[in-house]
Amino acid sequence: MYRQDQSSFTIIGAIAAGVFAVAFVALMVIGDFAFSPALFLAAAVSGVAAIVLTVGFHEAPQAPSPRKSARDAAVAAHAERQAAKVVETASAPVAEAAPEPTPAPAPAAGADDLKQLSGVGPALEKKLHASGVTTFAQIAAWTPADVADMDEKLSFKGRIDRDGWIEQAKKLAGG
């Protein structure tokens, strides 16, 4: 049995009770049944309806979406790159380190209202915050590699460039 809560059982019970009442009245009036057979058949019909609703109302849990797995893989790959960067920095001179995409500056003490950017609403702002983006300065400093990474993380498909976030962020970060 899958996750079921009290409200869904209440709804199923109300529907089954309605089915019972309609079936009972229909059997008595239209079917011209006696009281006891009509009562028994109506109870059987409402019981079957309750079972069907319970099975149909509570679907099986879905397998994890591939998008979530891809995101987890991207996060793990990013963590590996950061760990490799730390090892390279510690063991090799700075001049020999391989160039990585420029990391965004650390967020300031207070987060900016990212909803001021064209196309960013409350839900998208939450996604950006979850990805560590909280200020206009961070967005203004994005490189093409950072934009591609963020497009992949948030499934934007070029929206950052279309809406001109970097240009807007540069203006908003400047004052």
C-alpha positions in Angstrom: 0.0 0.0 0.0 1.3 3.5 -0.8 1.2 6.7 1.0 -2.4 7.5 2.0 -3.7 10.2 4.2 -6.9 10.9 6.1 -8.2 13.4 3.6 -8.1 11.0 0.7 -10.0 8.3 2.7 -12.6 10.9 3.7 -13.1 11.8 0.0 -13.3 8.1 -1.0 -15.8 7.4 1.8 -18.0 10.4 0.8 -18.0 9.2 -2.9 -18.8 5.6 -1.8 -21.7 6.8 0.4 -23.1 8.8 -2.5 -22.8 5.7 -4.7 -24.6 3.6 -2.1 -27.5 6.2 -1.8 -28.0 6.4 -5.6 -27.8 2.7 -6.0 -30.2 2.0 -3.2 -32.8 4.5 -4.4 -32.4 3.3 -8.0 -32.9 -0.3 -7.0 -35.9 0.5 -4.9 -37.6 2.8 -7.3 -36.6 1.8 -10.8 -35.6 -1.8 -10.2 -38.7 -2.5 -8.0 -36.5 -4.5 -5.5 -37.6 -5.3 -2.0 -35.8 -3.5 0.9 -33.3 -6.2 1.9 -32.0 -7.2 -1.6 -31.8 -3.5 -2.6 -29.8 -2.8 0.6 -27.4 -5.7 -0.1 -26.8 -4.9 -3.7 -26.3 -1.2 -3.0 -23.8 -2.0 -0.3 -22.0 -4.4 -2.7 -21.9 -1.7 -5.5 -20.6 1.0 -3.1 -18.0 -1.4 -1.7 -16.7 -2.1 -5.2 -16.6 1.6 -5.9 -14.6 2.3 -2.7 -12.1 -0.4 -3.6 -11.7 0.9 -7.2 -11.3 4.5 -5.9 -8.7 3.5 -3.3 -6.6 1.6 -5.8 -6.9 4.4 -8.4 -6.6 7.3 -5.9 -3.2 6.1 -4.6 -0.8 5.6 -7.5 2.5 3.9 -7.1 5.5 6.1 -6.3 7.4 7.2 -9.5 11.0 6.3 -10.2 13.4 9.2 -9.8 13.3 11.4 -12.8 16.3 11.4 -15.1 16.5 15.2 -14.7 17.1 14.8 -11.0 19.8 12.1 -11.6 21.5 14.4 -14.2 21.5 17.3 -11.7 23.0 15.0 -9.1 25.7 14.0 -11.6 26.4 17.6 -12.5 26.7 18.5 -8.8 29.1 15.6 -8.3 31.2 16.5 -11.4 31.4 20.1 -10.1 32.5 19.0 -6.7 35.2 16.8 -8.3 36.4 19.7 -10.4 36.6 21.9 -7.3 38.5 19.2 -5.4 40.9 18.7 -8.3 41.4 22.5 -8.5 42.3 22.5 -4.7 44.8 19.7 -5.2 46.4 21.4 -8.3 46.7 24.7 -6.4 48.3 23.0 -3.5 50.8 20.9 -5.5 51.5 23.1 -8.6 52.5 26.7 -9.2 49.6 29.0 -10.0 50.9 29.6 -13.6 50.6 25.8 -14.4 47.0 25.4 -13.2 44.5 24.6 -15.9 42.0 27.4 -16.6 38.6 26.6 -15.1 35.4 28.6 -15.6 35.5 31.7 -13.4 33.7 31.0 -10.2 31.1 33.5 -9.3 32.1 35.9 -6.5 30.9 34.9 -3.0 27.5 36.3 -2.2 27.5 39.5 -0.2 26.1 39.7 3.3 22.6 40.3 1.9 21.0 38.7 -1.1 19.7 40.9 -3.9 16.1 40.8 -5.2 16.8 38.7 -8.3 13.2 39.1 -9.3 14.2 42.5 -10.7 15.8 40.6 -13.7 13.5 40.2 -16.7 11.9 36.7 -16.6 12.8 35.9 -13.0 9.9 35.2 -10.7 9.7 33.8 -7.2 10.1 30.2 -8.2 13.1 30.9 -10.4 14.6 33.1 -7.8 14.4 30.1 -5.3 16.1 27.9 -7.9 18.9 30.4 -8.3 19.3 30.7 -4.5 19.5 26.9 -4.3 22.3 27.0 -6.9 24.2 29.5 -4.8 23.3 32.6 -6.8 22.0 35.4 -4.6 23.5 38.6 -5.9 23.5 40.6 -9.2 27.3 40.8 -8.9 27.5 37.0 -9.2 25.4 37.0 -12.4 27.3 40.0 -13.8 30.5 38.0 -13.5 29.3 34.9 -15.3 31.4 33.7 -18.2 29.9 31.8 -21.2 30.9 28.6 -19.4 29.0 29.7 -16.3 26.0 30.5 -18.4 26.1 27.1 -20.0 26.5 25.4 -16.6 23.5 27.4 -15.2 21.5 26.6 -18.3 22.1 22.9 -17.7 21.4 23.1 -14.0 18.2 24.9 -14.3 17.0 23.7 -17.7 16.9 27.2 -19.1 17.8 26.4 -22.8 19.3 29.8 -23.6 17.0 31.9 -21.5 19.8 33.7 -19.7 21.1 35.1 -23.0 17.6 35.8 -24.4 16.5 37.8 -21.4 19.9 39.6 -21.1 20.4 38.7 -17.5 24.1 39.5 -17.4 23.7 43.0 -18.9 20.8 43.7 -16.5 22.7 42.4 -13.5 25.7 44.6 -14.4 23.4 47.7 -14.3 21.7 46.6 -11.1 24.9 45.7 -9.4 26.4 49.1 -10.2 23.7 50.9 -8.3 
